[in-house]
Amino acid sequence: MILCLVFTPASLAETEWDEDGWLNTNLVQERLNNGDEFGCYGIPSLSWSADAGAVAGECREYIEQRTVASVWGNNPISTYTPSGLAMSQHQIISEQGFVIHGDMNGLDYTAWHNSTDQPTDLWDWFNLGRRGGSLEQIIGSADEVKSAVEDGGLVNMYWIGRVNEATIRHDSEIEDYIAEDADAWLTTWGQTWSYWTKTRCYEFDHSISTENGKYVIGFESLIMEQCTELFPERWNVPITWMIDLGNAVLTEVEAEGEIMQDISEQRHTSQGYYRVDSQYLHLSVTDGQRVNITVDNDYYDVMGISQFWNNHSGAITIAAHETTDLFKWSKRFVDQDDLVFTWLVEPRAVDSAEWLPYAALGVGAVAVVSMLVVLKREGLGPLAKQKPE
């Protein structure tokens, strides 16, 4: 019996794609330092509808082998998903660690499709809405973005840097509005989900003592095993706690031996605090960090967690779809650190023109070998045993 493996062009091209080499450079760290996030868009040789788990798994490995997802968490948790997938397929995707699926994919469960569409369950995040339109010139509108931000809630915008070889221009008016005027938390998909999960499971520790005639309130947002088990994918992002200090004069806020910064004008995720007059103290801190708050009287009350970081009434995310070349997608924003992106990355598909000659050679070689084997069986050709003279 002769076994002959035949390779067709389709099988030879099945796993053909090129990585984005920029994911192995300092450009990634620059984007991470800006607060950006790296999530998944897909794998060219695999189909979401045919095997969603395989796409999610390989895409997760593609990211993890090249970069961390965020400065707040190593694991990628955000992914694009197309319309038409069943809830069971979304569950399979989530089992690969991707807990935010976007956007506008047709599921009945939704999160932030409008300003009042607040998520209440984990599966609501399987269909993240798109609000504020596109960052693209002509298609996008600064008025639309402004209206969405003023309505409140999470404003999730769309962006794609290139289509084939055509560069997509962004709208400078939208850029200017977000950079200079928008009163919102500038963040990413993963940060907003991680912040939201904290409101579902938390515990804190607090105490008060006296020191040099002042009162020192000790506060810590605790790392709880049951919360970690419930949300293992969660990043340890700063959470904004509201603390009522009454009419007390705030002297100092210190964490781990260092004075915390006043972040009243801050829109990028960070640790710190702010307080206006005698209103609540808004303290933004990661879990597991002890904070000492020095005041002039002993009254205080921990009121809870604000809806968004730093008590903003809204948040803005920009999802960069089909990011196959980080440099080309991001180069126009190199000097713009007020725009924060969720880069949904995927490898570049190899053009059929590139692999077809090699596939043809492969098929031709197999055909020649097969013919020689047939001739050998007939006692002919160079592979046949030569009769002694």
Stockholm file with secondary structure:
# STOCKHOLM 1.0

chainA/1-389         MILCLVFTPASLAETEWDEDGWLNTNLVQERLNNGDEFGCYGIPSLSWSADAGAVAGECREYIEQRTVASVWGNNPISTYTPSGLAMSQHQIISEQGFVIHGDMNGLDYTAWHNSTDQPTDLWDWFNLGRRGGSLEQIIGSADEVKSAVEDGGLVNMYWIGRVNEATIRHDSEIEDYIAEDADAWLTTWGQTWSYWTKTRCYEFDHSISTENGKYVIGFESLIMEQCTELFPERWNVPITWMIDLGNAVLTEVEAEGEIMQDISEQRHTSQGYYRVDSQYLHLSVTDGQRVNITVDNDYYDVMGISQFWNNHSGAITIAAHETTDLFKWSKRFVDQDDLVFTWLVEPRAVDSAEWLPYAALGVGAVAVVSMLVVLKREGLGPLAKQKPE
#=GR chainA/1-389 SS CCCCCCCCHHHHTTTCEECCGGGGSHHHHHHHHTTCEEEECCCTTSCTTTCHHHHHHHHHHHHHTTCCSBTTBSSCCEEECCTTCCHHHHHHHHHTTCCEEESCCCCSSCBSSSTTCCCCSGGGGGGBCCCSCBSBTTTCCHHHHHHHHHHCEEEEEEECSEETTEECCBCHHHHHIIIIICCSEECCHHHHHHHHHHTTSCCEEEEEEEETTEEEEEEEECCCHHHHHHCTTCCCCCEEEEEECTTCCEEEEEETTEECCBCTTCCBSCCEEECCTTSCEEEEECTTCEEEEEESSSCCEEEEECSSGGGCSEEEEEEEEEESCHHHHHGGGTTCTTCCEEEEECCEECCHHHHHHHHHHHHHHHHHHHHHHHHHHTTCSTTSCCCCC
#=GC SS_cons         CCCCCCCCHHHHTTTCEECCGGGGSHHHHHHHHTTCEEEECCCTTSCTTTCHHHHHHHHHHHHHTTCCSBTTBSSCCEEECCTTCCHHHHHHHHHTTCCEEESCCCCSSCBSSSTTCCCCSGGGGGGBCCCSCBSBTTTCCHHHHHHHHHHCEEEEEEECSEETTEECCBCHHHHHIIIIICCSEECCHHHHHHHHHHTTSCCEEEEEEEETTEEEEEEEECCCHHHHHHCTTCCCCCEEEEEECTTCCEEEEEETTEECCBCTTCCBSCCEEECCTTSCEEEEECTTCEEEEEESSSCCEEEEECSSGGGCSEEEEEEEEEESCHHHHHGGGTTCTTCCEEEEECCEECCHHHHHHHHHHHHHHHHHHHHHHHHHHTTCSTTSCCCCC
//
